[in-house]
Amino acid sequence: MTTPLARLPYPGSLLVAQKGTSGDECVIALHSIGVDARSFDALFSHLAADYPCLSYDLRGHGSAAALSQFDLDTLVDDAVKVVESCRFDKVHLLGHSIGGVIAALAAARLADRPSKKVQSLSIVASPPMGLAVFGERAQAMQHESRQTIVETTMQRWFGGLESSPELAQAMQYAEQQLSLVPVQTLLSSWQSLAQFSGYGDLAAHLPTTLLLTGSQDLSTPASAMQIILDALHKAGKTQTALHIIDGGGHMLPLTPPDTLVALLLAHFKASGTTHFR
């Protein structure tokens, strides 16, 4: 029987793209609020040529929709367990939006473990701290119609982007996911984000880190990612860079431009020489 890439600590789906040539490294990616592990399909189709790739449905999403009540610590616990159970020695941890927060907290927690499995961290379009607007958004969703939730979210994710067949396909997937995800999952997710204390004490415990965002992101603008960069530099992580991808929106992994793929692959390869220095 083939050894699984990793194990999920609750009933849910593991999405695996296991084609990579790397013998001891893999990519584990954590998705955004409102979608599921399949949001990395397009990105994995590029990365898996070099690295085995794994994502999983966060609590309340996809096949784990029944687990719609959770908090930030629980999401981080799950990520830590997946990384620790991974059969590869080194993990490149990637997180998008709330997934970036979870990935950063998990990487910091795992930094104190003897194995130090997290080789690198990549944070895509993710908030620098919990904001009051997140809690307010959770409260508002309790009284909004599903249509309003879908429309306002789609505007934040895709508003103002140049149309293309790839974008149309991404939008169709996103709208379908937003129409299905339990409202309680959205409430728990936004409340979890509101709990995030930011990178002040976190930054010093992170591995080599790459920050990525789109120039047209209406949900997490580049100025928000700059706050993360400043915190990392203040903590001595001066090798950290922020890359702003021209024309990209919030849902970069759904339609990954060549620039995004190239930056990630270069980051994964370079991390072998900068890991925890």
C-alpha positions in Angstrom: 0.0 0.0 0.0 1.3 3.4 -0.9 2.2 5.7 2.0 -0.1 8.7 2.0 1.6 12.1 1.5 0.1 13.3 4.8 -2.8 12.6 7.0 -5.8 14.9 7.8 -6.9 15.0 11.5 -10.6 15.0 10.6 -12.8 13.6 7.8 -12.1 15.6 4.7 -10.4 15.7 1.3 -6.7 15.7 0.6 -5.9 16.9 -2.9 -2.6 15.5 -4.0 -0.6 16.2 -7.1 2.3 13.7 -6.8 4.4 14.0 -9.9 7.4 15.9 -8.6 10.9 14.7 -8.9 12.0 15.9 -5.5 12.8 13.0 -3.2 12.6 14.7 0.2 10.6 18.0 -0.3 6.9 18.8 -1.0 4.5 21.7 -1.1 1.6 22.0 1.3 -0.9 24.8 0.4 -3.7 26.2 2.5 -6.7 27.8 0.8 -8.7 31.0 1.2 -12.1 31.5 2.9 -15.0 30.2 0.8 -13.3 27.9 -1.6 -11.7 24.5 -1.1 -8.5 22.6 -1.9 -9.3 22.5 -5.6 -8.5 26.2 -5.7 -4.9 25.1 -6.1 -5.5 22.9 -9.1 -4.1 25.3 -11.7 -1.1 26.2 -9.6 -0.3 22.6 -8.8 -0.4 21.8 -12.5 2.8 23.9 -12.8 4.5 23.2 -9.4 4.0 19.4 -9.5 6.5 19.1 -12.3 9.1 19.8 -9.6 7.5 19.1 -6.3 4.8 16.7 -5.0 2.0 19.0 -3.9 -0.8 18.7 -1.3 -3.7 20.8 -0.2 -6.7 19.9 2.0 -10.2 21.2 2.7 -10.1 23.5 5.7 -12.7 22.9 8.4 -16.1 24.0 7.1 -15.1 23.9 3.4 -15.6 21.3 0.7 -15.8 17.8 2.0 -15.3 19.1 5.6 -18.4 21.4 5.4 -20.0 19.8 8.4 -17.2 21.1 10.7 -18.4 24.7 10.3 -17.7 25.9 13.9 -14.0 26.5 14.6 -11.5 29.1 15.7 -8.0 30.1 14.6 -6.1 27.9 17.0 -8.0 24.8 15.7 -7.1 25.6 12.1 -3.5 26.0 13.1 -3.6 22.7 15.0 -4.8 21.0 11.9 -2.1 22.5 9.7 0.6 21.4 12.2 -0.7 17.9 12.3 -0.7 17.7 8.5 2.9 18.9 8.3 4.1 16.6 11.0 2.4 13.6 9.4 3.9 14.5 6.0 6.2 11.7 4.8 8.6 14.2 3.2 11.5 15.6 5.3 11.1 19.2 4.1 7.9 21.1 3.5 7.3 24.3 1.5 4.3 25.8 3.2 2.1 28.1 1.2 -1.0 30.0 2.3 -3.5 32.1 0.5 -5.6 34.7 2.5 -6.6 33.1 5.7 -4.4 30.2 4.6 -1.5 32.6 4.8 -2.3 33.4 8.5 -2.7 29.7 9.3 0.6 28.8 7.5 2.6 31.5 9.3 1.3 30.5 12.7 1.9 26.8 12.0 5.4 27.5 10.7 6.3 29.5 13.8 5.0 26.8 16.1 6.9 24.1 14.1 10.1 26.1 14.3 10.6 25.0 17.9 10.3 21.3 17.0 13.5 19.3 16.5 12.7 18.2 13.0 12.2 21.8 11.7 10.3 20.4 8.7 9.1 23.8 7.3 11.8 24.7 4.7 10.1 27.8 3.4 6.9 29.9 3.8 5.0 31.6 1.0 2.2 34.1 1.9 -0.2 35.1 -0.9 -2.7 38.0 -0.5 -3.1 37.7 3.3 -3.9 40.2 6.0 -1.2 41.5 8.3 -3.4 41.3 11.4 -6.9 40.8 12.7 -9.0 43.9 11.9 -12.3 45.2 13.3 -13.8 44.9 9.8 -13.4 41.1 9.9 -15.6 40.9 13.0 -18.1 43.4 11.5 -18.2 41.3 8.3 -19.0 38.2 10.3 -21.8 40.0 12.1 -23.3 41.4 8.9 -23.3 38.0 7.2 -25.8 36.7 9.9 -28.4 39.0 8.4 -27.4 39.1 4.7 -28.9 37.0 1.9 -26.8 34.4 0.2 -27.0 36.4 -3.0 -25.6 39.5 -1.2 -22.7 37.5 0.3 -21.8 36.0 -3.1 -22.0 39.3 -4.9 -19.9 41.3 -2.5 -17.3 38.6 -2.2 -17.0 38.2 -5.9 -16.5 42.0 -6.3 -13.6 41.9 -3.7 -12.1 38.9 -5.4 -12.5 39.7 -9.1 -13.6 43.4 -9.5 -11.8 45.4 -12.1 -9.8 42.5 -13.6 -9.3 42.1 -17.3 -11.5 39.4 -18.7 -10.1 36.1 -20.1 -11.3 32.5 -20.6 -9.2 31.5 -17.6 -10.7 34.2 -15.4 -14.2 33.3 -16.4 -13.6 29.7 -15.4 -12.1 30.8 -12.1 -15.1 33.0 -11.4 -17.5 30.2 -12.2 -15.7 27.9 -9.7 -15.6 30.6 -7.0 -19.3 31.6 -7.4 -20.2 27.9 -7.1 -18.2 27.5 -4.0 -19.6 30.6 -2.4 -23.1 29.4 -3.1 -22.5 26.1 -1.3 -20.2 27.0 1.7 -22.2 27.1 5.0 -22.8 30.6 6.3 -21.6 29.4 9.7 -18.2 28.5 8.0 -17.9 32.1 6.8 -18.8 33.4 10.2 -16.2 31.2 11.9 -13.6 32.1 9.3 -14.0 35.8 9.6 -14.1 35.6 13.4 -10.9 33.5 13.2 -9.2 36.1 11.1 -10.2 38.8 13.6 -8.4 36.8 16.3 -5.0 37.1 14.5 -2.6 39.3 16.6 -0.3 40.0 13.6 3.4 39.5 12.9 5.0 41.5 15.7 6.0 38.6 17.8 5.6 36.0 15.1 8.1 37.3 12.5 11.3 36.2 14.3 10.1 32.6 14.3 9.4 32.3 10.6 11.5 30.5 8.0 12.6 32.1 4.8 9.5 33.8 3.6 8.1 35.1 0.2 5.3 37.6 0.1 3.1 37.8 -3.0 0.0 39.9 -4.0 -1.7 41.3 -7.1 -1.6 44.9 -8.1 -5.4 44.8 -8.6 -6.3 43.1 -5.3 -9.3 44.8 -3.8 -9.5 42.5 -0.8 -5.9 42.6 0.5 -4.1 45.5 -1.2 -0.3 45.7 -1.5 -0.2 48.2 1.3 -1.5 45.4 3.7 1.3 43.1 2.6 3.8 45.9 3.0 3.0 45.8 6.8 4.0 42.1 6.9 7.2 42.9 5.0 8.0 45.7 7.5 7.5 43.4 10.4 9.7 40.7 9.0 12.5 43.2 8.2 12.2 44.6 11.7 12.7 41.1 13.0 15.9 40.7 11.0 14.4 38.7 8.1 15.9 41.2 5.6 16.0 38.6 2.8 12.2 38.7 2.6 10.8 40.3 -0.5 7.3 41.4 -1.5 6.4 40.8 -5.1 3.4 42.7 -6.6 2.2 40.9 -9.6 0.9 43.3 -12.3 -2.8 42.8 -13.2 -3.4 40.2 -10.5 -6.4 40.2 -8.2 -7.0 38.5 -4.9 -7.5 35.0 -6.2 -4.1 34.6 -7.7 -3.9 30.8 -7.3 -7.0 30.3 -9.4 -5.4 31.8 -12.5 -1.6 31.6 -11.7 0.4 33.8 -14.0 3.8 32.6 -15.1 5.4 35.2 -12.8 3.8 33.7 -9.7 4.9 30.2 -10.6 8.5 31.3 -11.4 8.7 33.2 -8.1 7.5 30.3 -6.1 9.8 27.8 -7.7 12.8 30.1 -7.2 11.9 30.6 -3.6 11.6 26.9 -2.9 15.0 26.2 -4.5 16.7 29.1 -2.7 15.3 28.2 0.7 17.7 25.3 0.9 20.6 27.7 1.4 18.8 30.2 3.7 16.7 27.8 5.9 16.5 29.2 9.5 19.5 31.4 9.2 
